[in-house]
Amino acid sequence: MPEAPITKGKAPFGAYATWYRVTGPRGRPPTLVVVHGGPGSTHDYLLNLARLAESGWPVVHYDQIGNGGSTHLPGRGADFWTVQLFLDELDNLLRHLAVEDDYVLFGHSWGGMLATRHAAARPPGLRGLVIADSPASYPLWLREMKVLRDALPPGVNDTLLRHETAGTTDSAEYQEAARVFYERHVCRLTPWPRDYLASFYEVHNDPTVYFTMNGPTEFHVVGSLREWSVVDCCPRIAVPTLVISGRHDEATPAAVQPFLDLIPDVRGEIFEESSHVPHLEEPERFTAVMADYLNSISEGGR
């Protein structure tokens, strides 16, 4: 099969710009728009979703403002980095690419929460929603983080807590202890894949958004999102929704359950050999699950 064409560009967003790439021709609907995690990460770790373009679905990746190929604003504070900013950016990108009349959203982690909020507004062109490895609320996420941290090998959580209390989360000892958690609950592959590392390094190179909205690590959320929830949005979602998670995911079953309980047309899929990135940890099965879901949307229902 010939390689799918790739188009790259930047969408003007007020005084800023959002970097994007489109894989595949503007042919078979709907367009799959991929919303990455973080906040403050990049599209790189989700690049293998572009393989869905080989089956005819155009796939859009983009870097949210503040990271990757989009405008960086290291001097801005918490009053600038808001959920509404990223919702507005997504709306702007959909219009710029002229896909707002026929699209499916795939949101990973924070991106899944953002996509849930977007979907709850019932945009007329939204055909489907995939919530991947996302908690329904940060308070729930933090409660589950304690459960996972308490189960780490002896001494690891003590080290994490000591540095968090002292404010020395940038120390090498803290980062080494944090990696124990990441290797259990974020990416269980050894070595870490290149695409995953690319996003990891991008956050390291400009942590403005991540540190401001999240905090120093996945499991120590002390930023502006620490009280944010999309639980109230779930009953308003009016499109077929697929909820994906890994058996060893930092987005634990309890953190995901509100999506399954409250979204009217929903089904869940657990990847038994995965943690937070099933698309990298079980790529063949992941692609098959996504293709089945997109086929159901294209055919007008399940």
N, C-alpha and C positions, 0 to 999 in steps of 0.2 A: 504494500500500500504506500502511495507517495506521501512524503512528509507534509504535514499540515502547514500552511503558510502562517507566518507570524508578523503582526503589525505592532509597532511600538510608537508611543507618543506621550504627550503631556496635555492634560485637560486644564485649561485656566480655571482657577477657583478663587475668585476675588483677586487679591494681590498675589496669590500663591499659585502653585501648579501641582497637579496630581499625576504622577507617572503611572502609565498602564501598558499592558501588552494584551493583544487579542490573538489567540491561536485558533486557526481554522477559518473557513470562509463564512460569510454572512449568508448561510443557507438554511439548513434545517433548524427550525426553532425548537425549544427556546434557547436563548443564550444563558450559559452558566456563568454567573459572576461570583468570584471567589473573594471572600472577606477574611483577611488574615487576623491572627491573634495579636497578643501583646497586653494592652495597647502599647505600641512603640516597636513592634517587630516589622518584618517585611514579607513580601510575597514568596521569597525564595524557597522556604521549606515546604511550600505547597505547589511547587512547580510541576510535580508529576501528575497533577490533575489535568494538565494539558493533554495527556494521552486520550482523554475522552473526545478530543477534537477528531481523532482518527475515525470515530464512529459517527461523525457528522455534527456534533454539538459545538458551536463556537464557545470558547472558554476565555473569560476575561480575568486577568490578574491585575492587581494594582497595589501600590505602596501608599498607605495612609499618610497624610501630611505629617511631617516631622521626622520621616525616616526614609531610608532607601533612596530611590530616584526622585522622590517628591521634595518639596520645599522643606528645608530644615530651619527651625526657629528656636535655637538653644537658649535664647534670652527670655522666652515666654514662660509665665507661671501658670498656676492651677486655674486661674480665672479664664485663661485662654483655652486650655486643653479640657474641653467639656464633651460629654456624650453628644450634645446637639451639634457641635462642630463636625464630628465624624458622620452623623446622620446627614447633615447638609452636604458634606463632601460626597457621600455615596449617591445622593439624589442628583447632584451636579454631574457626577461621572456617568450615571445612567442616561441623562439627557444628552451629554456631550457625545456619547457613543450611539445615541439613537436606538437604545435597546429597552427603553422604559415601558414599551407596550407589550413586551413578551420576554420574560426572563425568569430564571430560577436563582435564588441566592444560596450559596454554600458559605456558612460562617463557621470558622474554627475558633474554639476557646472564647476569648473576648469577642472575636468576630461573630461567633454564634449568638452572643447576647445582643450585639449591635444589630444583627440581622433580625433577631426576634422583635426588637423594638421597631425596626423598619416595617416588618410584616404586620405588626399589630395595627398600623395605620391603614391597613388594607389598600395598598396601592393597586390600581386596576390592572396593571400589566404584570403583576407578580403571579407566576403560575405554580411555584413550589418553593419549599424551604428545607434546607438541610442544616441541622444544628449538630455540629461535630465537636465532641469532647469539651462541652461547655457546661458550666454551672448555671443554675437558674438565678442565683443571687450570690453576692460576695460574702454576706454573713454566713450563708450555708457553706460556701467554699471554705471559709476560715475554720468553721467548726469541723469540717471533714479533714482539713489540713492537720489539725491537732491529732486526730485519730491516726493519720498516716505517719506523722512525725514521731508519735509515741511508739510506733512499731519499727522504727529504724534500729539498726544495730546499736548495742550499748555504747553510750558516750557520744553518739553523733548529735542527737538533739540537745544534749547538754552543751556541746560546743556551739551549736547554732544559737541557743538561748543566751549564752554568755556574751556572744558578740552582738546580738540584737539589743540586749540590755545596755551594753557599753557603747553602742553606736559605731561599731567597727566592722560593719558588714562588708566593707571593701577589702578586708584582710585576706591573705592567702589561705589561712586556716579556715575561715568561714566559707570561702569559695570551695575549698576541698571537701568540707563537710556537706555543703549544698549539693555537690555533684553526686553524692551517695543517693540523695533523694531523687535527683534528675534521672539517674540511671535506673531507678526502680519505677518511677511514676511518670516520666516525661518522654524519654526515648530509651528503650531497652536494647537497642541495636549496638553492637560493638564491631568496628568503631562507629561513631556517629556519622551518618551520611553527610555528604558534601553540602547538599541543599539545606539540611538542618543547621549545619555549622555556619553556613553563609548568613542565615538570619540571626543566629546567636551572636556572631561577630558584629553584625550591623547594630544590634542593640547595644553591644559593648562600646562601639565607636561613637554613638550618640544616644545616651540613655535618657535624654530629657523627658520624653513622653512616658516611658516605662516607669522611671523613678517617680515622676509627678503623679501619675494616675494609679499606678500599681504599687510599687515599692521595690526593694532591692532584689527580691527573688519571687518565684511563683507562690511560695508558701508563707511569705511575710508581707502581706498586703497592708500597707500603712498609708497609701496614697488616697487621692480624692474619690476613688471608686469603692472604698472599703465598705460603704453602706448601700451600694447600688444593687438593685434587684430588677429582674424582668418577669417575676412571677405574675404580677398583675396584668402583664401583656398577653400571657399565654391564651386565655379564653377568647381573645379577640382575633386570633389568627384564623384565617378563612381559607387557607390553601393546604393541600396534602403535605405533610411534614414528616421527614425522616430524621430520627435522632440517633446519632452514632456515638459509641463510646468503647473504650478498651477495658478489658477485664482488670488490668492493673493501673488504670487511668487515675491521674490526680483529680479528674472530674469523676468522683466516685458515684456509685448508683444512687446514693441519697441526694447528692448534689444535682443529679440529672432528673430525678423522679418527678419534680413539678412539671416538666415539659410533658412527660408521658401521662400525667394525671389530668392536666388542664387544657392541652391543645386538643380541639375537637377531632381532627382527622390526623392521627399520628400513629407511627409505628417505630419501634426501636430495634436497633441492630448492635449486638455486642461482639467485639472482636476479641476472641479468647487469648490470643498470643500478643496482644498489644497493650500499650499504655496510652499516652496522650497523642500519639501520631500514627494511628492505624494505617493511614495512606502510605506511610513509609515502612511500617513494621509488617504489614500484611498487604502489600500492594496489589497482588492479583485478585484476592477476594474483595478488597476495597473497590477496585475498578468494576468488578462484576456487580457488586451491590449498587454502586452508583449508576451503572448502565441500566440495570433493572428499574431503578427508581425513575431515571430520566425517560425511559421508554414508557413507563406508566403515565408520566406527565404528558408526553407527546401524544399518547393515544387518548388522552382526555379523562384519565382516571384509572383507578386500580380495580 
